[in-house]
């Protein structure tokens, strides 16, 4: 992605004035001599071979006047938008997992986030997963914008500071629980099997709300990290579009962010990080007519599922030898004819990446997949079916550039998601093969 100056994004960042702060240690040395042995000691996270975790939480709220996904920002909520993450150290090079309250980060911008955070953590970009929650009253993560670049700089500094305070992980907790009356399938089929209506996340039509819930993954999956009896971090995974109502210009994390905040208050010693699963064909439309009061109701329902999953989690000892990270690099076939005809101003902001890394974190009897794009829930359900003997979870909305990723069957049925999808139906075969390989390797 080139700019008018013919510099790449990475090259532009080299010359950013914010980077001048990196010269301060050199200036100090020039004026005061070499640093002391204490100042050059081995970082705390490198001092032992035990598994450790570092956590960070950065403000990612845009200023008033900034362009959100669809409208200008006119104000913000008290909670604001967050960029939250963990760094696992001690099992090979560090692994960085990030979830941001933005609608999407794609192509070159996504690669730059991974590159920068890898550098900050002392690891490689293939061991960094950056995901968004896909809230619609939130910005696009376009690295060419000063605000986005400033958030990335804050994240880089937060990663470095967090790793100095990394804490031992002795156990992980694995739990899941049903979430009642939140997600529903958006695609309403007619008698011929074709999609006759779309039940969006806020559905005013009572007839569409009365339609069956449809195919969803009703479970919220939860992974917690412990130092003996002290909780250090909690990651939750739930598949649905995260909107209650939007297009008011008020930057906010919507009901998943409120649910996350409720759980942060309930278990304050652990940083709570939420990932959106494969929910591109899911939304709250059956249970949400768009009334503003429903944001709290949906948040309470999701938080209740998170609470049950946390309290029912089974804990197991963990060691560096039982933690592994693997990636599969794939290409997704683009339907060039459809891509040329896409009429969404939002989707036009993204060029589809040529390559995608699918990550898989294995910990004990769990495997967590980190996927690109807006996946149909069928991919998440298929992943769980591939390894019924393990605890399997999925985060979608990594590199956002492919947009909707339907199944091959969905392409034959039509509907909104298929109409705006930019990929060829053969994408399913490629994704399923990569998922299967990652899930069936090792334990």
C-alpha positions, 0 to 999 in steps of 0.5 A, spaced: 500 500 500 503 506 497 502 513 499 503 519 495 510 519 497 511 512 495 513 510 502 511 504 504 507 504 511 513 501 515 518 506 511 513 512 514 513 509 521 521 510 521 520 517 520 514 518 525 516 524 530 513 519 535 519 515 534 524 520 536 523 518 543 527 512 542 533 516 541 533 518 549 537 512 551 542 514 546 542 522 549 543 519 556 549 515 554 552 521 551 551 525 557 552 520 562 556 515 560 554 507 559 548 505 563 549 501 570 549 493 570 542 494 574 540 498 568 542 492 563 540 486 567 536 481 563 528 482 563 524 479 568 520 475 563 527 472 561 530 470 568 527 463 568 524 457 564 517 457 567 511 459 563 509 466 564 504 471 562 504 479 561 497 483 560 496 490 557 490 494 556 490 501 552 485 506 550 483 505 543 477 511 543 478 516 537 477 523 538 470 527 537 470 528 529 474 522 527 471 518 522 468 511 525 466 505 520 460 509 517 459 516 521 463 521 524 465 521 532 460 525 535 462 523 542 464 517 546 461 512 552 464 512 559 467 505 557 470 507 551 474 503 546 480 498 549 485 494 546 487 488 550 492 483 550 496 478 553 503 475 552 505 468 553 513 467 555 517 461 556 514 456 551 519 458 545 518 465 543 513 470 546 506 469 543 502 475 543 494 475 543 490 482 542 483 484 541 481 491 539 474 494 540 474 496 532 470 494 526 476 491 523 484 491 521 486 489 514 491 488 509 498 492 510 495 495 516 494 488 520 501 486 518 504 492 521 500 491 527 503 484 528 510 486 526 510 492 531 507 488 536 512 482 535 518 487 535 516 490 542 515 483 545 521 480 542 518 475 537 516 474 530 510 476 527 507 469 525 506 469 533 502 475 534 494 475 533 491 481 532 483 481 532 477 486 532 471 485 536 467 488 530 463 493 533 460 498 528 460 505 532 468 504 532 473 506 527 477 502 522 484 500 523 488 504 518 495 505 519 495 511 515 491 515 520 495 519 526 490 516 531 491 509 529 498 510 529 498 513 536 494 507 538 499 502 536 505 506 539 501 506 545 500 498 545 508 497 543 510 501 549 504 497 553 507 491 551 514 492 553 512 495 560 507 489 561 513 484 560 517 487 565 511 485 570 510 478 567 507 473 572 508 465 573 502 461 570 501 455 574 494 453 571 489 454 566 482 454 567 477 451 561 470 452 561 464 453 557 456 455 558 450 457 554 448 464 553 441 465 553 437 469 548 443 473 544 445 470 538 440 468 532 442 466 525 441 472 520 439 468 514 432 466 514 430 461 508 424 460 504 421 453 502 426 453 496 432 453 501 434 460 498 435 466 503 428 470 503 430 475 508 436 477 513 434 478 520 439 484 522 442 485 529 436 490 530 430 487 527 424 491 528 419 487 524 416 482 529 415 477 524 422 476 523 423 476 530 418 470 531 422 466 526 426 460 529 433 462 532 436 458 527 443 455 527 448 458 532 454 456 537 450 457 543 456 457 547 461 462 550 468 459 551 473 461 556 480 460 558 483 463 564 490 463 567 492 462 574 498 463 579 496 457 583 489 460 586 490 467 583 487 469 577 491 473 572 487 473 565 481 471 562 479 470 555 472 469 552 470 467 545 463 468 543 460 468 536 455 473 534 455 480 531 456 485 537 451 490 535 445 492 539 444 499 536 449 503 532 449 509 527 449 515 532 456 517 532 457 515 539 464 511 539 462 505 544 464 497 545 457 495 545 454 489 549 460 485 549 464 491 551 459 492 557 459 484 559 466 484 559 466 490 564 461 487 568 466 481 569 472 485 570 468 488 576 467 481 578 474 478 578 478 485 578 485 481 579 484 478 572 484 482 565 478 480 561 479 480 554 473 478 549 474 475 542 468 475 537 468 468 534 465 466 527 459 470 527 458 473 521 451 470 519 449 471 526 446 477 530 441 479 536 436 480 531 431 475 534 432 478 541 433 485 539 428 490 536 433 496 537 431 499 543 436 502 547 435 498 553 436 492 550 444 493 550 444 492 557 439 486 557 444 483 552 450 485 556 447 481 562 445 475 558 452 474 555 456 476 562 451 471 565 454 466 560 461 468 562 460 468 569 457 460 569 463 458 564 468 461 569 465 458 575 464 451 572 471 451 569 476 445 570 483 447 572 489 443 570 497 444 571 500 447 565 508 448 563 512 450 558 512 443 555 504 443 554 504 450 550 505 450 543 503 455 537 503 453 530 501 457 524 498 455 517 499 460 511 494 460 506 491 464 500 484 465 499 481 465 492 478 472 490 472 472 485 474 478 481 468 479 478 464 480 484 470 484 487 470 489 482 462 490 483 462 491 490 458 497 492 459 497 499 463 504 501 466 500 507 468 494 504 472 498 498 477 501 504 480 494 504 484 490 499 484 483 500 491 480 503 494 475 498 496 471 504 493 469 511 496 466 517 491 462 521 494 461 528 493 455 533 495 456 540 495 449 544 495 449 551 494 442 555 487 439 552 485 446 549 486 448 542 484 456 540 484 458 533 485 465 530 482 466 524 481 471 518 475 475 516 468 474 517 467 467 518 460 463 518 458 460 524 459 453 520 466 454 521 467 454 528 462 448 529 466 444 524 472 446 528 469 443 534 467 437 531 474 436 528 476 435 535 471 433 540 476 430 545 479 437 546 476 444 548 476 448 542 475 455 541 475 460 535 477 467 534 475 470 528 476 478 525 483 477 524 485 480 518 479 483 516 480 484 508 477 478 506 470 480 509 465 475 509 467 468 508 461 464 507 461 456 506 460 453 499 453 451 501 451 458 503 453 461 496 448 457 493 443 460 497 444 467 496 442 472 501 446 479 503 452 476 506 453 472 499 451 478 495 457 482 498 462 476 499 468 477 495 471 470 495 470 464 491 466 458 494 472 454 494 475 458 500 471 453 504 476 447 502 482 451 503 480 454 510 477 447 513 484 443 510 488 448 514 483 448 520 484 440 520 491 440 520 492 445 526 487 441 530 490 434 529 497 436 529 500 434 536 496 432 542 
